[in-house]
Amino acid sequence: MHLQKITLVNFKNFESQTFDFQEKINCFVGNNGVGKTNVLDAIYYLSFAKSYFNSVATQNIRHSEEFFMIEGTYKINEKTDTVVCSLKRGNKKVVKRNGKSYEKFSDHIGYLPLVIISPADRDLITDGSDTRRKFIDNVISQSDNHYLQDIIKYNKVLVQRNSLLKYFALNRTFDAVNLKVYDEQLERYGTIIYEKRKAFLEEFIPIFKKRYEVISSSQETVDLVYKTQLDEVGFLDLLTQNVARDRMLQFTSAGIHKDDLTFEIEGYPIKKFGSQGQQKSYLIALKLAQFDFIKKQSNLKPILLLDDIFDKLDDLRVEQLISLVNNNEFGQLFITDTHRERTEEVVKKAKQPYKIFQL
């Protein structure tokens, strides 16, 4: 699978631009602020129907314009597919494949597998548990649409249960029977999600550790630990044990929406005890393991986006990344960098067809 062409209209800083891509390596070079990362974000948009960097969809529309449109042409095995994402102010976002609109964007997730490595990934270490849960959910969802549907259903029931808890507090009342209806639905979807997260991490963690070992030249040991309340107690019992607390807080304080991942190095949290170089290596290993997992599940090599990668890595790590290209482990790559000469010198070593776009 590869992206042959993309057209951007009023997307971020682009008024109207078309790029024709090389099947293997494509590089966007230029000064900061010219839109290199915006092109990668447009490619990401075609896979996930949303921006990687900005969750407010209307803020991706070019200033003073009323809409944006992204169109991509893909070669998947022997067929050609066209995907269009567009948004007009005041209207709902539209995603089409070969001219047909999706009723649910979730049906599109996983069709165009993609992994991005970006400086923004540091949020996985520094931000709260929600960011790490989204990482797990993103990886699983690209190969399991049922999982994504269960997440959507779980979150919908969670909102309804929280609204009921607020209603109880506001009206100084309580109805255990009514609450149990939501508890049973949370238990149904939540248990499925828990089991799938657990099974995924059992397969994913060894892949991640192997990737880190290569990147760091086996200098230290790392781990990825799944933290969940469901390891200790069943879902319904968990909700029952916390009902008094939930009534006081007016929201659901326990469940799979509280799951987390602990990133560890030598048995300690990498956030506190890892150097900058170790944290970078950790995040890259995490994303490359994501790539490996999705490739195995989908039988397709995901598109790989490397944003500002050379500025963030030392020469050794860059060489190791490029060696993976030589081994034909990757499919199509998109790279951004501020230095054309540096980029060209590195990609030449890959001995693969490449194209450089000066922005």
Backbone hydrogen bonds, N-H to C=O, Kabsch-Sander energy under -0.5 kcal/mol:
donor,donor_aa,acceptor,acceptor_aa,energy
2,H,75,K,-1.9
4,Q,2,H,-0.6
4,Q,73,T,-2.9
5,K,73,T,-1.3
6,I,19,F,-2.2
7,T,71,E,-2.6
8,L,17,Q,-3.2
9,V,69,M,-2.5
10,N,15,E,-1.8
11,F,14,F,-0.8
12,K,10,N,-0.7
12,K,60,N,-3.0
14,F,11,F,-2.3
15,E,13,N,-0.5
17,Q,8,L,-2.4
19,F,6,I,-2.7
21,F,4,Q,-3.1
21,F,19,F,-0.5
25,I,353,P,-1.7
26,N,333,L,-2.1
27,C,355,K,-2.9
28,F,335,I,-3.2
29,V,27,C,-0.6
29,V,357,F,-2.7
30,G,337,D,-1.1
34,V,31,N,-1.3
39,V,35,G,-1.5
39,V,36,K,-0.6
40,L,36,K,-1.4
41,D,37,T,-2.5
42,A,38,N,-1.9
43,I,39,V,-2.0
44,Y,40,L,-2.5
45,Y,41,D,-2.5
46,L,42,A,-1.5
47,S,43,I,-0.8
47,S,44,Y,-0.9
48,F,44,Y,-2.1
49,A,45,Y,-2.7
51,S,54,N,-0.5
57,A,55,S,-1.0
59,Q,56,V,-1.3
60,N,57,A,-1.9
61,I,58,T,-1.5
62,R,10,N,-2.5
65,E,62,R,-2.0
68,F,87,L,-2.0
69,M,9,V,-2.2
70,I,85,C,-2.9
71,E,7,T,-2.3
72,G,83,V,-2.9
73,T,5,K,-2.6
74,Y,72,G,-0.5
74,Y,81,D,-3.3
75,K,2,H,-2.9
76,I,74,Y,-0.6
76,I,79,K,-2.7
77,N,75,K,-0.6
79,K,76,I,-2.3
81,D,74,Y,-2.4
83,V,72,G,-2.7
84,V,96,K,-2.4
85,C,70,I,-2.5
86,S,94,V,-2.5
87,L,68,F,-2.1
89,R,66,E,-2.9
91,N,88,K,-2.7
94,V,86,S,-2.9
96,K,84,V,-2.8
97,R,100,K,-2.5
98,N,82,T,-3.3
100,K,97,R,-1.7
101,S,99,G,-0.5
102,Y,95,V,-2.7
107,D,104,K,-1.6
108,H,105,F,-2.0
109,I,105,F,-0.9
111,Y,108,H,-2.2
112,L,108,H,-0.5
115,V,303,I,-2.6
117,I,305,L,-3.1
118,S,116,I,-0.5
121,D,118,S,-2.1
122,R,119,P,-1.5
123,D,120,A,-1.9
124,L,121,D,-2.5
125,I,122,R,-1.4
126,T,122,R,-2.3
127,D,123,D,-2.7
131,T,128,G,-1.0
132,R,128,G,-0.8
133,R,129,S,-2.6
134,K,130,D,-2.2
135,F,131,T,-1.4
136,I,132,R,-1.9
137,D,133,R,-2.8
138,N,134,K,-2.6
139,V,135,F,-2.0
140,I,136,I,-2.5
141,S,137,D,-2.5
142,Q,138,N,-1.2
143,S,140,I,-1.6
144,D,140,I,-1.0
148,L,144,D,-1.3
149,Q,145,N,-2.1
150,D,146,H,-2.2
151,I,147,Y,-2.2
152,I,148,L,-2.3
153,K,149,Q,-2.5
154,Y,150,D,-2.8
155,N,151,I,-2.5
156,K,152,I,-1.8
157,V,153,K,-2.3
158,L,154,Y,-2.5
159,V,155,N,-2.0
160,Q,156,K,-1.8
161,R,157,V,-2.8
162,N,158,L,-2.5
163,S,159,V,-2.2
164,L,160,Q,-2.0
165,L,161,R,-2.2
166,K,162,N,-2.0
167,Y,163,S,-2.1
168,F,164,L,-2.5
169,A,165,L,-1.9
170,L,166,K,-2.6
171,N,167,Y,-2.3
172,R,168,F,-0.6
172,R,169,A,-0.5
173,T,168,F,-2.1
179,L,175,D,-2.1
180,K,176,A,-2.0
181,V,177,V,-1.1
182,Y,178,N,-0.9
183,D,179,L,-2.1
184,E,180,K,-2.6
185,Q,181,V,-1.3
186,L,182,Y,-2.7
187,E,183,D,-2.6
188,R,184,E,-1.9
189,Y,185,Q,-2.3
190,G,186,L,-3.0
191,T,187,E,-2.0
192,I,188,R,-1.1
193,I,189,Y,-2.3
194,Y,190,G,-2.7
195,E,191,T,-2.4
196,K,192,I,-2.1
197,R,193,I,-2.7
198,K,194,Y,-2.5
199,A,195,E,-2.3
200,F,196,K,-2.5
201,L,197,R,-2.5
202,E,198,K,-1.8
203,E,199,A,-1.3
204,F,200,F,-2.8
205,I,201,L,-2.5
207,I,203,E,-0.8
208,F,204,F,-2.6
209,K,205,I,-2.7
210,K,206,P,-1.9
211,R,207,I,-2.1
212,Y,208,F,-2.6
213,E,209,K,-2.2
214,V,210,K,-1.6
215,I,211,R,-2.3
216,S,212,Y,-2.9
217,S,214,V,-0.7
218,S,213,E,-2.1
219,Q,216,S,-0.7
223,D,264,E,-2.1
225,V,262,T,-2.4
227,K,225,V,-0.6
227,K,260,D,-3.2
228,T,226,Y,-0.6
231,D,228,T,-1.1
232,E,229,Q,-1.4
233,V,229,Q,-1.0
238,L,234,G,-2.3
239,L,235,F,-2.3
240,T,236,L,-2.4
241,Q,237,D,-2.7
242,N,238,L,-1.1
243,V,240,T,-1.2
246,D,242,N,-2.8
247,R,243,V,-2.3
248,M,244,A,-1.7
249,L,245,R,-2.7
250,Q,246,D,-2.5
251,F,246,D,-0.9
253,S,251,F,-0.7
258,K,255,G,-1.7
259,D,256,I,-1.3
260,D,227,K,-2.4
262,T,225,V,-2.7
263,F,261,L,-0.6
264,E,223,D,-2.5
264,E,262,T,-0.6
265,I,268,Y,-3.1
266,E,221,T,-2.9
268,Y,265,I,-1.7
270,I,263,F,-2.7
272,K,269,P,-0.8
273,F,269,P,-2.5
274,G,270,I,-1.8
279,Q,275,S,-2.6
280,K,276,Q,-2.4
281,S,277,G,-2.3
282,Y,278,Q,-2.4
283,L,279,Q,-2.4
284,I,280,K,-2.4
285,A,281,S,-2.5
286,L,282,Y,-2.2
287,K,283,L,-2.2
288,L,284,I,-2.8
289,A,285,A,-2.1
290,Q,286,L,-1.7
291,F,287,K,-2.2
292,D,288,L,-2.6
293,F,289,A,-2.7
294,I,290,Q,-2.5
295,K,291,F,-2.5
296,K,292,D,-2.1
297,Q,293,F,-2.2
298,S,294,I,-2.8
299,N,295,K,-1.7
303,I,113,P,-2.2
304,L,332,Q,-2.5
305,L,115,V,-2.7
305,L,303,I,-0.5
306,L,304,L,-0.5
306,L,334,F,-3.5
307,D,117,I,-2.8
307,D,305,L,-0.7
308,D,306,L,-0.6
309,I,336,T,-0.6
312,K,308,D,-0.7
312,K,309,I,-0.5
313,L,309,I,-0.8
318,V,314,D,-2.0
319,E,315,D,-2.5
320,Q,316,L,-2.0
321,L,317,R,-2.1
322,I,318,V,-2.5
323,S,319,E,-2.2
324,L,320,Q,-1.1
324,L,321,L,-0.6
325,V,321,L,-1.0
326,N,322,I,-2.0
327,N,323,S,-1.6
328,N,325,V,-1.7
329,E,324,L,-2.0
330,F,324,L,-0.6
331,G,302,P,-0.6
333,L,24,K,-3.8
334,F,304,L,-2.3
335,I,26,N,-2.9
336,T,306,L,-2.0
337,D,28,F,-2.1
340,R,338,T,-0.6
343,T,339,H,-2.2
344,E,340,R,-2.9
345,E,341,E,-2.4
346,V,342,R,-2.0
347,V,343,T,-2.8
348,K,344,E,-1.9
349,K,345,E,-0.7
349,K,346,V,-0.8
350,A,347,V,-1.0
351,K,348,K,-1.5
352,Q,347,V,-0.6
355,K,25,I,-1.7
357,F,27,C,-3.6
358,Q,356,I,-0.6
359,L,29,V,-3.1
359,L,357,F,-0.7
